[in-house]
Amino acid sequence: MIKFKKRWEIKKNWQLLFPFLGIISLFYCAYRLASIFFDRHDDSKIIYMVILSIILYFVLLKITLWLFKKLENRWIVTHKWEMIRIFIVFAVTGTSCMFVSKPIMNLFGITLESLNANLYWFLFVFISLIAYQFLLVTFGWLFGQFQFFWNFEKKILKRIGFSKFFKD
């Protein structure tokens, strides 16, 4: 545990919450991916699903650790454990964006039955992208990373042509 804390620059025990949440989230993602291939209610194949979940967990863990190494120099954070918090914010934002976009579309009467499927999905992606920008800063604030995500948002908005609104 001491080696783990030293590697992730964890000084206080409450900071262990973020690696713990990351590990749990990774296990859940691996389980959900494995459940695509196997029926969760078929008890005869549960062992195969567990084995596939474990394999997927280690694959996802390798990818995640590789991403940490790549982004460690690009993202300016005080401690390494904050990168885990940033990844969690991205995950929570992406997931919640899907839950927020659907009711917004229903509010405006946009349904798959009322529109051409291509137009519906285009509007869904468009509304999701707008909602994502707001949710990213909001969840960044809730997780104590507001400044990082505000700078991230400014960079995105500058790239799409809103640079005149931000003075550096």
C-alpha positions in Angstrom: 0.0 0.0 0.0 2.9 2.4 0.8 4.3 1.7 -2.7 0.9 2.4 -4.3 0.5 5.7 -2.3 4.0 6.8 -3.3 3.4 6.0 -7.0 0.2 8.0 -7.1 1.4 10.8 -4.8 -1.3 10.1 -2.2 -0.7 12.0 1.0 -4.0 11.5 2.8 -6.2 8.4 3.1 -9.3 10.2 1.6 -7.4 10.5 -1.7 -7.5 6.7 -1.9 -11.2 7.2 -2.8 -10.4 8.1 -6.4 -8.2 5.0 -7.3 -10.8 2.9 -5.5 -13.6 4.4 -7.7 -11.4 4.0 -10.8 -10.9 0.3 -10.1 -14.6 -0.3 -9.4 -15.6 1.6 -12.5 -13.1 -0.4 -14.6 -14.5 -3.7 -13.2 -18.0 -2.6 -14.0 -17.1 -1.6 -17.6 -15.4 -5.0 -18.1 -18.5 -6.7 -16.7 -20.8 -4.7 -19.0 -18.7 -5.4 -22.0 -18.6 -9.1 -21.2 -22.4 -9.1 -20.8 -22.7 -8.1 -24.4 -21.3 -11.5 -25.4 -23.2 -13.6 -22.8 -26.7 -13.6 -21.5 -26.4 -12.5 -17.8 -29.4 -14.7 -16.9 -28.0 -17.9 -18.3 -26.3 -19.6 -15.2 -24.5 -22.2 -17.4 -22.4 -19.5 -19.0 -21.7 -17.3 -15.9 -18.2 -18.7 -15.5 -17.3 -17.7 -19.1 -18.7 -14.3 -18.5 -16.6 -13.9 -15.3 -13.4 -15.1 -17.1 -14.1 -12.7 -20.0 -14.8 -9.9 -17.5 -11.4 -10.5 -15.8 -9.6 -10.6 -19.1 -11.3 -7.4 -20.2 -10.5 -5.7 -16.9 -6.8 -6.3 -17.4 -7.0 -5.1 -21.0 -8.8 -2.0 -20.0 -6.4 -1.5 -17.1 -3.4 -1.6 -19.5 -5.1 0.9 -21.8 -5.9 3.2 -18.9 -2.4 3.1 -17.5 -1.0 3.7 -21.0 -3.3 6.8 -21.3 -2.1 8.0 -17.9 1.5 7.9 -19.1 0.7 9.7 -22.3 -1.4 12.4 -20.7 0.8 12.8 -17.6 3.0 15.4 -19.4 0.2 17.1 -21.3 -2.2 17.7 -18.3 -0.9 19.9 -15.6 -2.0 18.5 -12.3 -0.5 18.9 -8.8 -0.6 15.1 -8.0 -0.9 12.0 -10.1 -4.1 10.8 -8.2 -5.8 13.9 -9.6 -5.6 12.3 -13.1 -7.8 9.5 -11.8 -10.3 12.1 -10.7 -10.2 13.8 -14.1 -10.8 10.4 -15.8 -13.8 9.8 -13.5 -15.2 13.2 -14.4 -14.9 12.4 -18.1 -16.7 9.1 -17.6 -19.5 10.5 -15.4 -20.0 13.3 -17.8 -20.2 11.1 -20.9 -22.6 8.7 -19.2 -24.9 11.4 -17.7 -24.9 13.3 -21.0 -26.9 10.4 -22.6 -29.4 10.6 -19.7 -29.8 14.3 -20.1 -30.0 14.6 -23.9 -33.0 12.2 -24.3 -35.4 14.3 -22.0 -34.2 17.5 -23.7 -35.2 16.1 -27.0 -38.5 14.8 -25.7 -39.1 18.3 -24.3 -38.9 19.7 -27.8 -41.0 16.9 -29.2 -38.1 15.3 -31.1 -38.6 11.6 -31.2 -37.5 8.9 -33.6 -41.1 8.4 -34.7 -41.6 12.1 -35.6 -38.4 12.5 -37.6 -36.3 10.8 -40.2 -33.8 8.6 -38.3 -30.8 10.3 -39.8 -32.1 13.8 -38.7 -33.0 12.4 -35.3 -29.5 11.0 -34.6 -27.9 14.2 -35.9 -29.9 16.3 -33.5 -29.2 13.8 -30.7 -25.5 14.1 -31.2 -25.7 17.9 -31.6 -27.7 18.3 -28.3 -25.5 15.8 -26.6 -22.4 17.8 -27.5 -23.9 21.0 -26.1 -25.1 19.3 -22.9 -21.6 17.6 -22.6 -19.9 21.0 -22.5 -22.1 22.2 -19.6 -21.9 18.9 -17.7 -18.1 18.7 -18.1 -17.6 22.0 -16.3 -20.3 21.2 -13.7 -18.9 17.7 -12.8 -15.4 19.2 -12.9 -16.5 21.7 -10.2 -18.2 18.9 -8.2 -15.0 16.8 -8.2 -12.8 19.8 -7.4 -11.2 20.1 -10.8 -13.0 23.2 -12.0 -9.9 25.1 -13.2 -8.7 22.1 -15.2 -12.0 21.6 -17.0 -12.6 25.4 -17.5 -9.3 25.6 -19.3 -10.2 22.5 -21.2 -13.5 24.0 -22.3 -11.8 27.3 -23.3 -9.4 25.4 -25.5 -12.3 23.5 -27.2 -14.3 26.7 -27.7 -11.3 28.5 -29.2 -10.8 25.7 -31.6 -14.4 25.9 -32.9 -14.2 29.6 -33.4 -15.2 31.3 -30.2 -11.7 32.7 -29.5 -12.9 36.3 -29.4 -14.8 35.6 -26.2 -11.7 34.5 -24.3 -8.8 36.9 -23.5 -5.6 35.3 -22.4 
